[in-house]
Amino acid sequence: MRDVLDELLAVWRAGGTAGLSTVVRTMKSAPRPPGAAMVVSPDGTVAGSVSGGCVEAAVYELAADVVASGRPELQRYGVSDDDAFAVGLTCGGTIDVFTEAVSRETFPHLQAVADDIAAHRAVAVATIVAHPDSARVGARLVVGADSTLGTLGSARTDAAVADDARGLLAAGRSAVLTYGPDGQRQEAGMEVFVASHAPPPRMLVFGAIDFAAALARQAALLGYRVTVCDARPVFTTAARFPAAEDVVVDWPDRYLAAQATQGAIDDRTAICVLTHDPKFDVPVLQVALRLPDVGYIGVMGSRRTHQDRLRRLREAGLSEAELARLSSPIGLDLGARTPEETAVSIAAEIIARRWGGGGRPLTELGGRIHHEA
C-alpha cells in the first residue's frame, strides 16, 4: 500500500471511494511480493500494480465491482490448465489478491497510518481476508509499537493478531496469518493479512563525491533513506545531493558512532564508504566493522588501496572475522566505469547480499528466479 498511498489518500480525503487490490499471498514465481497494491480511483485512473501487467485488467474490473457492491473479495490468479487463454500469470506463479472498497467509512484510520509512515514509525495493517462470517471480511486493525486502532471483531482476535503483527513488523515481513474464527491459535477458519510498513532501510554514504551523488539517486530509487556525510562543508551541500534525505557535515566516524548510540543502525542498513582517503575511511570502518548488526559494509578503492586499508585496519586492532564483513572493492563486476554505472554495480551487490543472489546471468541458471530472504 505504501507505493499507492498518495493516490489512495487523495480519494479518501475528497470523500470518495477507491478500489484497493492487494497481493496477500504468492506461490512459485510470482511477479510482485505480498503487499504490492493497485488503486482504482472513482474517475477510473489506476495507480500501482499487482502483477506487472499479467492480470491487471481482470483486477481492474473486480475493483469496480467491489466498489459498487461494497463486498470485499479474495481472488486467486494463476495459470489455467483448462484454458490457456484464461486470465492468469504468464510467469507460471500464483497470487492471491484481496480487493476492497476504501473510503472514510471503511478505513477511518488511513490518515493515521499515513502519518506513521511519513514519520518513519513502524506500523502494520491487519485485515481479515477470509472468514466463515462474511460480515467480518474486511475488518481491520492498525497495529503500532504500543497501540492499536480499530478492531477485527473481538478482543481475543485483536490481542492475538496484534501480538503476531508486531513480530512480523519487527522482521519487516508481510504475510497471511491463520487462526480459528475467533482468533484461536493453531486453528483454521480465519485468514488475516498483515501488511508491515517498517521504516525504509537506511543507506549511509560517506564521501561527498560524484559517485556518492549517483549512488544516492540509485538507492533512493530502491527505497532507501539516504544520508550523505562528509567533513568538508564546501562539498557537502544539499544542492549537490538532492536525492539524499539528509546531508550531514561531520567526521564520518563520529557521525556513525553517534547514530549507532541512538539505535539508528540495524541489520537492513547499508554503509558505503567512498572517501578514497585513509584519514576518513579507516576511522569510519573501525566503527562500522565493530557494529553487531549492519546489512552491508562496502568501501571504494583499487585492490592496492584495499590491501593498504586492510593493513591499517589490522594495525588498529580489527580481527580477521571483522574484516571479512567488508566488501572491497565495492560492487559487482559489471564493467562499470561512470558514476552512474558504478552506482548500479554497488546496488546490485547490496540486492544480491539481501536475497542470496549469486550475481550471475539468469540465462546460466536453472530453478526459481526469485530468491527468498
C-alpha positions in Angstrom: 0.0 0.0 0.0 2.9 2.3 0.6 3.5 2.7 -3.2 0.0 3.9 -3.9 -0.7 5.7 -0.6 -0.7 9.2 -2.1 -3.3 8.2 -4.7 -5.4 6.4 -2.1 -5.3 9.3 0.3 -6.3 11.8 -2.4 -9.6 9.8 -2.9 -10.1 9.3 0.8 -9.6 13.0 1.6 -12.0 14.0 -1.1 -14.7 11.8 0.5 -14.7 9.3 -2.4 -14.4 5.5 -2.6 -11.4 3.8 -4.2 -10.9 0.1 -5.1 -7.8 -1.2 -3.4 -6.4 -4.6 -4.6 -3.5 -6.0 -2.6 -1.4 -9.1 -3.2 -1.7 -11.1 0.1 -0.1 -14.4 -0.9 2.3 -15.6 -3.6 3.3 -19.0 -4.8 6.1 -20.1 -7.1 7.4 -17.4 -9.4 5.1 -14.5 -8.6 5.9 -11.2 -10.2 5.1 -8.9 -7.2 5.5 -9.6 -3.5 2.9 -9.6 -0.7 1.8 -6.1 -0.1 2.0 -4.9 -3.7 -1.1 -2.9 -4.4 -3.2 -1.3 -7.1 -5.7 1.5 -6.6 -8.6 2.3 -8.9 -9.9 5.9 -8.4 -13.5 6.9 -8.9 -12.6 8.5 -12.2 -11.2 5.2 -13.4 -7.5 6.1 -13.2 -5.1 3.4 -11.9 -2.0 3.6 -9.7 0.3 0.7 -8.8 0.4 -2.9 -9.9 -0.3 -6.4 -8.5 1.2 -8.5 -11.3 3.4 -6.4 -13.5 0.6 -6.4 -16.2 -0.5 -10.1 -16.4 -3.9 -9.8 -14.6 -4.3 -6.1 -14.2 -7.3 -5.8 -16.5 -9.2 -8.5 -14.5 -8.3 -6.9 -11.2 -9.4 -3.5 -12.5 -12.8 -4.9 -13.3 -13.0 -6.7 -10.0 -12.2 -3.5 -8.2 -15.0 -1.7 -9.9 -17.4 -4.5 -9.0 -16.3 -4.4 -5.3 -16.7 -0.7 -5.1 -20.2 -1.0 -6.5 -21.3 -3.9 -4.2 -19.3 -2.9 -1.1 -18.4 -6.6 -0.7 -14.6 -7.3 -0.5 -13.3 -10.3 -2.4 -10.3 -12.6 -2.2 -9.4 -13.9 -5.7 -6.7 -16.3 -6.8 -4.9 -15.8 -10.1 -2.6 -18.4 -11.7 -2.1 -20.5 -14.8 -5.2 -22.2 -16.1 -4.6 -25.7 -17.3 -8.1 -25.9 -18.9 -7.9 -22.7 -20.9 -4.5 -21.3 -21.9 -6.2 -18.0 -22.8 -7.9 -17.6 -19.4 -6.7 -14.7 -17.2 -3.5 -15.9 -15.5 0.2 -15.2 -14.8 2.5 -15.8 -17.7 5.3 -16.4 -15.2 3.7 -19.6 -14.0 3.2 -18.4 -10.5 0.0 -17.9 -8.4 -1.1 -14.9 -6.4 -4.0 -14.2 -4.1 -5.4 -10.7 -4.4 -7.7 -9.1 -1.8 -9.9 -6.4 -3.2 -11.8 -3.9 -1.1 -13.5 -0.6 -1.2 -11.6 2.1 0.7 -13.3 5.2 2.0 -13.5 7.3 5.2 -16.2 4.9 6.4 -14.4 1.6 5.6 -10.9 2.8 6.6 -11.3 5.7 9.1 -7.7 5.3 10.3 -6.0 5.7 6.9 -4.7 9.1 7.8 -3.1 7.8 11.0 -1.4 5.1 9.0 -0.1 7.6 6.5 1.2 9.9 9.3 3.1 6.9 10.8 4.6 6.0 7.5 5.6 9.6 6.8 7.2 9.9 10.2 9.1 6.6 9.7 7.2 5.0 12.6 6.7 1.2 12.3 3.0 0.4 11.7 1.2 -2.7 10.5 -2.3 -3.0 9.0 -4.1 -6.3 9.7 -7.1 -7.1 7.6 -9.4 -10.1 7.6 -9.4 -11.5 4.1 -11.3 -14.8 4.8 -13.8 -15.8 7.5 -16.8 -18.1 7.9 -18.8 -15.0 8.7 -18.7 -12.8 5.6 -19.6 -9.8 7.6 -16.2 -9.9 9.3 -14.2 -9.9 6.0 -12.5 -6.6 5.6 -12.4 -5.8 9.3 -9.1 -4.0 10.1 -6.7 -3.5 13.0 -3.9 -0.9 12.8 -1.0 -2.1 15.0 1.7 0.3 16.2 4.6 -0.4 18.6 2.4 0.1 21.7 -1.1 0.9 20.5 -3.9 -0.4 18.2 -6.7 1.3 16.3 -9.9 -0.4 15.1 -10.9 -4.0 15.7 -11.1 -7.3 14.0 -14.4 -8.2 15.7 -13.4 -9.4 19.2 -10.9 -8.7 21.9 -9.4 -12.2 21.6 -8.8 -11.8 17.9 -7.3 -8.3 18.4 -4.9 -9.4 21.1 -3.7 -12.5 19.1 -3.3 -10.6 15.8 -1.6 -7.6 17.4 1.0 -9.8 19.0 1.8 -11.6 15.8 1.7 -8.5 13.7 4.4 -6.9 15.9 6.5 -9.9 15.3 6.1 -9.6 11.5 6.7 -5.8 11.8 10.0 -6.4 13.6 11.1 -8.7 10.8 9.9 -6.4 8.1 7.6 -9.1 6.6 4.0 -9.1 5.3 2.1 -12.3 5.4 -1.2 -14.1 5.8 -1.8 -15.5 9.3 -4.3 -18.2 10.1 -6.5 -18.5 13.2 -9.7 -20.0 14.4 -12.9 -18.0 13.7 -12.4 -16.1 17.0 -8.6 -15.8 17.0 -7.8 -19.2 18.3 -4.2 -20.1 17.7 -3.3 -23.3 15.8 -6.8 -23.5 14.3 -8.2 -22.6 10.9 -11.2 -20.7 9.5 -9.9 -17.1 9.6 -7.2 -15.6 7.5 -5.6 -12.2 8.3 -3.3 -10.4 6.0 -0.7 -8.3 7.9 0.9 -5.6 5.8 4.0 -4.4 7.5 5.1 -0.9 7.0 8.5 -0.8 8.7 10.6 2.4 8.2 12.6 2.3 4.9 16.1 0.9 5.3 18.9 3.4 5.5 22.0 3.9 3.4 24.8 5.9 4.8 27.1 7.2 2.1 30.4 8.6 3.4 32.3 10.9 0.9 30.7 13.9 -0.9 31.9 13.0 -4.4 30.2 12.5 -7.8 29.9 8.7 -7.2 28.0 9.5 -4.0 25.5 11.6 -5.8 24.9 8.8 -8.4 24.6 6.2 -5.6 22.2 8.4 -3.6 19.9 8.5 -6.7 20.1 4.8 -7.2 19.5 4.0 -3.5 16.5 6.3 -3.3 15.0 4.5 -6.3 15.3 1.3 -4.4 13.5 2.8 -1.4 16.5 3.6 0.9 16.6 6.7 3.1 19.9 8.1 2.1 22.3 10.1 4.2 25.4 11.6 2.7 28.1 12.6 5.2 31.5 14.3 4.8 33.6 16.5 7.0 34.2 19.0 4.2 31.4 21.7 4.1 32.3 23.1 0.7 31.4 19.8 -0.9 28.7 18.5 1.4 25.7 20.5 0.4 22.0 19.6 -0.2 22.2 21.1 -3.7 24.8 18.6 -4.7 22.8 15.6 -3.3 19.1 16.3 -4.0 18.3 12.5 -3.7 19.6 12.3 -0.2 17.2 12.7 2.7 20.0 14.1 4.9 23.2 15.8 4.1 25.5 15.9 7.1 28.7 17.9 7.6 30.6 15.8 10.2 33.6 13.5 10.5 32.2 10.1 9.3 33.4 8.0 12.2 31.9 10.5 14.7 28.6 10.6 12.9 28.4 6.8 12.6 29.2 6.2 16.2 26.5 8.7 17.3 23.9 7.1 15.0 24.8 3.7 16.5 24.4 5.0 20.0 21.0 6.4 19.1 19.9 2.9 17.8 19.6 4.3 14.2 21.6 1.4 12.7 20.1 -2.0 12.1 20.6 -5.2 10.0 19.0 -3.5 7.0 21.4 -0.6 7.0 23.9 -0.3 4.1 27.1 1.6 4.8 29.1 2.7 1.7 32.5 4.4 2.2 33.5 6.4 -0.9 36.0 8.8 0.5 39.2 7.5 -1.0 41.1 9.0 1.9 42.6 6.9 4.7 42.1 9.6 7.3 38.4 9.4 6.7 37.7 5.8 5.6 39.9 3.9 8.2 38.3 5.5 11.3 34.7 5.1 10.0 35.4 1.5 9.0 36.8 0.8 12.5 33.3 1.9 13.8 31.3 0.1 11.1 33.0 -3.2 11.3 32.5 -3.5 15.0 28.8 -2.8 14.9 26.9 -6.0 15.6 24.0 -5.5 13.1 24.7 -4.0 9.7 23.3 -5.3 6.5 26.2 -4.2 4.2 29.6 -2.5 4.5 31.4 -1.6 1.3 34.3 0.7 0.5 35.5 2.0 -2.8 39.1 1.8 -3.9 41.6 -0.2 -6.0 42.9 -3.6 -5.0 46.2 -1.9 -4.0 44.3 0.6 -1.9 42.3 -2.2 -0.4 45.4 -4.1 0.7 46.8 -0.9 2.3 43.5 -0.3 4.0 43.4 -3.9 5.4 46.9 -3.3 6.8 45.9 -0.1 8.6 42.7 -1.8 10.0 44.7 -4.8 11.3 47.1 -2.3 13.0 44.1 -0.7 14.5 43.2 -4.0 16.1 40.4 -5.3 13.9 40.1 -9.1 13.8 40.0 -11.2 10.6 36.3 -12.0 11.3 35.5 -8.3 11.4 37.5 -7.6 8.3 35.6 -10.5 6.5 32.4 -8.4 6.7 34.0 -5.8 4.4 33.1 -5.6 0.7 36.0 -4.1 -1.2 36.4 -3.3 -3.9 32.8 -2.3 -3.6 30.1 -3.6 -6.1 29.7 -6.4 -8.6 31.8 -6.9 -11.7 29.6 -5.2 -14.3 32.5 -3.5 -16.1 31.2 -0.2 -14.7 33.1 3.0 -15.4 30.9 6.0 -14.9 29.5 7.1 -11.5 26.0 6.0 -12.6 27.2 2.6 -13.8 29.2 2.2 -10.6 26.1 3.0 -8.5 24.2 0.2 -10.3 27.1 -2.1 -9.5 27.0 -1.2 -5.8 23.2 -1.5 -5.6 23.4 -4.9 -7.4 25.8 -6.2 -4.8 23.6 -5.0 -1.9 20.5 -6.6 -3.5 22.4 -9.9 -4.0 23.5 -9.9 -0.4 20.0 -9.3 0.8 18.3 -12.0 -1.2 21.1 -14.5 -1.6 21.7 -14.0 -5.3 24.9 -15.0 -6.9 25.3 -12.2 -9.4 25.4 -14.5 -12.4 23.3 -14.1 -15.6 19.9 -15.8 -15.2 20.4 -17.5 -18.6 23.2 -19.6 -16.9 21.0 -20.7 -14.1 18.0 -23.0 -13.6 15.3 -23.2 -10.9 13.5 -20.3 -9.3 14.2 -16.8 -10.4 13.1 -15.1 -7.2 15.1 -15.8 -4.0 13.6 -16.0 -0.5 15.2 -13.8 2.1 
